């Protein structure tokens, strides 16, 4: 007998297969180095057990804001929200199927208009409204762990929600994770911003990871 998954079951399985930090996560401190066309900046960072975070030891406000944004990105993707909390007000249906086996998941309900693609029990594409924009994220490379998957290579493009016209250029991310103290931690992120035929590279190095 062949069991056929519903769109919600397929998407839930991929959602719950993401790597997140568990309730015993102790938090950690680290040294952060930001390298961009403006220069090299260093700071201290702390992610606490409750996933609140702080940046210290840096005076340049633009660099501090950029580093703070990275800690926000780290924590928002490692928090273990239940499927019900994130998607309980949504409905799901199947869309198109790609040649590589990716299956499109169309969202109704509270998230109407959003859509995803699922491939090999991972979310390989995201198209959803964020603030006053729509963001499209394609994932090209993943790290499979025994506790879920992590996206290692992906890009993002923003669109106007009304006209669907692209806003700005394409941003490409390449992440490196290391298992430290029983947890996978982001240790390096390379961001390439492409706009008007030009590329700008920004790198973040997270080192001297010490758990609280």
C-alpha positions as CSV (number, residue, x, y, z in Angstrom):
1,X,0.0,0.0,0.0
2,X,1.4,3.4,-1.0
3,X,0.8,6.2,1.5
4,X,0.3,9.6,-0.1
5,X,1.3,12.7,1.9
6,X,-0.8,15.8,1.9
7,X,0.8,19.1,1.0
8,X,0.7,20.1,4.7
9,X,2.3,16.8,5.8
10,X,5.1,17.1,3.2
11,X,5.8,20.7,4.2
12,X,5.6,20.0,7.9
13,X,8.1,17.2,7.6
14,X,10.6,19.5,5.8
15,X,10.0,22.3,8.3
16,X,10.6,20.0,11.3
17,X,13.7,18.7,9.6
18,X,15.5,22.0,10.0
19,X,18.4,22.1,12.4
20,X,17.5,24.1,15.5
21,X,19.0,24.5,19.0
22,X,17.3,22.5,21.8
23,X,16.1,23.8,25.1
24,X,19.4,23.0,26.8
25,X,21.3,25.4,24.5
26,X,23.5,27.3,27.0
27,X,24.4,30.3,24.8
28,X,27.9,31.4,23.9
29,X,30.3,34.3,23.4
30,X,32.5,34.8,20.4
31,X,34.9,37.2,18.6
32,X,33.5,38.7,15.4
33,X,35.5,40.1,12.5
34,X,33.7,42.0,9.8
35,X,35.5,42.5,6.5
36,X,33.9,44.7,3.9
37,X,35.0,47.3,1.3
38,X,35.1,50.0,4.0
39,X,37.6,48.1,6.2
40,X,38.0,45.5,8.9
41,X,36.1,45.7,12.2
42,X,36.2,43.6,15.3
43,X,33.6,43.1,18.0
44,X,32.5,40.8,20.8
45,X,29.3,39.0,20.5
46,X,27.1,37.0,22.9
47,X,24.1,34.8,22.2
48,X,22.3,34.0,25.4
49,X,20.5,30.8,26.3
50,X,17.1,32.5,25.6
51,X,18.5,33.5,22.2
52,X,18.8,37.2,23.1
53,X,22.0,38.7,21.9
54,X,24.5,41.6,22.4
55,X,27.3,43.2,20.5
56,X,30.1,45.1,22.3
57,X,33.6,46.3,21.9
58,X,33.0,48.2,18.7
59,X,32.4,52.0,18.1
60,X,31.7,52.2,14.4
61,X,27.9,52.4,14.3
62,X,27.4,51.1,10.8
63,X,29.6,48.1,11.4
64,X,27.9,47.5,14.8
65,X,24.5,47.5,13.1
66,X,25.7,45.1,10.5
67,X,27.1,42.7,13.0
68,X,24.0,43.0,15.2
69,X,21.9,42.1,12.1
70,X,24.0,38.9,11.7
71,X,23.4,37.8,15.3
72,X,19.7,38.4,14.7
73,X,19.9,36.2,11.5
74,X,21.7,33.4,13.4
75,X,19.2,33.3,16.3
76,X,16.0,33.6,14.2
77,X,17.0,30.5,12.2
78,X,18.0,28.4,15.2
79,X,15.0,29.0,17.4
80,X,12.8,26.0,17.7
81,X,9.3,27.3,17.0
82,X,6.7,24.5,16.6
83,X,5.0,24.1,13.2
84,X,1.7,25.1,14.8
85,X,3.2,28.4,16.1
86,X,4.7,29.3,12.7
87,X,2.1,27.9,10.3
88,X,-1.0,27.0,12.4
89,X,-3.2,29.7,10.6
90,X,-2.1,28.6,7.1
91,X,-3.5,26.1,4.6
92,X,-1.4,24.2,2.1
93,X,-1.9,22.8,-1.4
94,X,0.3,21.3,-4.1
95,X,1.6,23.4,-7.0
96,X,3.9,22.5,-9.8
97,X,6.6,19.8,-9.7
98,X,10.1,20.6,-11.1
99,X,12.3,18.3,-13.1
100,X,14.6,17.8,-10.2
101,X,11.7,16.5,-8.0
102,X,11.1,19.7,-6.1
103,X,7.4,20.1,-5.2
104,X,5.8,23.5,-4.9
105,X,3.7,24.1,-1.8
106,X,1.1,26.9,-2.1
107,X,0.0,28.7,1.1
108,X,-3.5,29.9,1.9
109,X,-5.0,31.3,5.0
110,X,-3.0,33.9,7.0
111,X,0.0,33.4,4.7
112,X,-2.0,33.5,1.4
113,X,0.3,34.2,-1.5
114,X,3.4,32.7,0.1
115,X,4.8,29.6,-1.5
116,X,7.6,27.1,-0.9
117,X,9.4,24.2,-2.6
118,X,10.2,20.9,-0.9
119,X,12.9,18.6,-2.1
120,X,14.3,15.6,-0.3
121,X,12.7,16.6,3.0
122,X,14.2,20.1,2.9
123,X,12.7,23.5,2.1
124,X,14.6,24.4,-1.1
125,X,12.8,27.6,-2.0
126,X,10.9,30.3,-0.1
127,X,8.7,33.0,-1.5
128,X,7.0,35.0,1.2
129,X,6.0,38.5,2.3
130,X,8.4,40.1,4.8
131,X,7.5,43.6,5.9
132,X,6.9,45.8,2.9
133,X,8.6,43.4,0.5
134,X,8.5,39.9,-0.9
135,X,11.6,37.8,-0.6
136,X,12.5,34.8,-2.7
137,X,15.2,32.5,-1.4
138,X,16.8,29.6,-3.4
139,X,18.9,27.1,-1.5
140,X,21.7,25.5,-3.5
141,X,23.6,23.6,-0.9
142,X,22.8,22.0,2.5
143,X,24.6,20.3,5.4
144,X,22.8,17.2,6.6
145,X,23.3,16.5,10.3
146,X,21.8,13.8,12.5
147,X,19.6,16.5,14.0
148,X,18.3,18.2,10.8
149,X,19.6,20.2,7.9
150,X,21.4,23.5,7.6
151,X,21.4,25.7,4.5
152,X,25.0,26.4,3.4
153,X,24.6,28.1,0.1
154,X,21.6,30.2,-0.9
155,X,20.6,33.5,-2.4
156,X,17.9,36.1,-1.8
157,X,16.1,38.6,-4.1
158,X,13.5,41.1,-3.0
159,X,10.4,42.2,-4.9
160,X,7.7,44.9,-4.6
161,X,4.6,43.1,-3.3
162,X,2.3,45.1,-5.5
163,X,4.1,45.3,-8.9
164,X,6.2,42.2,-8.3
165,X,9.2,44.1,-9.7
166,X,12.6,43.3,-8.4
167,X,14.0,45.6,-5.7
168,X,17.7,45.9,-5.7
169,X,20.1,43.1,-6.7
170,X,20.8,39.5,-5.8
171,X,22.6,38.5,-2.6
172,X,24.4,35.2,-2.4
173,X,25.3,33.6,1.0
174,X,27.9,30.9,1.7
175,X,27.9,29.7,5.3
176,X,30.3,27.5,7.2
177,X,29.2,25.6,10.3
178,X,31.3,23.7,12.9
179,X,30.0,21.4,15.6
180,X,31.3,22.8,18.9
181,X,30.2,21.6,22.3
182,X,27.5,19.5,20.8
183,X,25.9,22.3,18.7
184,X,26.4,23.4,15.1
185,X,27.6,27.0,15.2
186,X,28.1,29.4,12.3
187,X,31.8,30.2,12.1
188,X,32.0,32.0,8.7
189,X,29.6,33.8,6.4
190,X,30.5,35.2,2.9
191,X,27.9,37.5,1.4
192,X,28.2,38.6,-2.2
193,X,25.9,41.4,-3.3
194,X,25.3,41.7,-7.0
195,X,23.8,44.9,-8.4
196,X,24.1,46.8,-11.7
197,X,26.8,44.3,-12.9
198,X,29.0,44.9,-9.9
199,X,29.8,42.6,-7.0
200,X,30.5,43.5,-3.4
201,X,31.8,40.9,-0.9
202,X,31.3,41.1,2.9
203,X,32.7,38.4,5.2
204,X,31.9,37.6,8.9
205,X,34.2,35.4,10.9
206,X,33.0,34.1,14.2
207,X,35.8,32.7,16.3
208,X,36.8,31.8,19.9
209,X,33.4,30.3,20.6
210,X,33.0,29.8,24.3
211,X,29.8,28.4,25.8
212,X,28.2,30.1,28.8
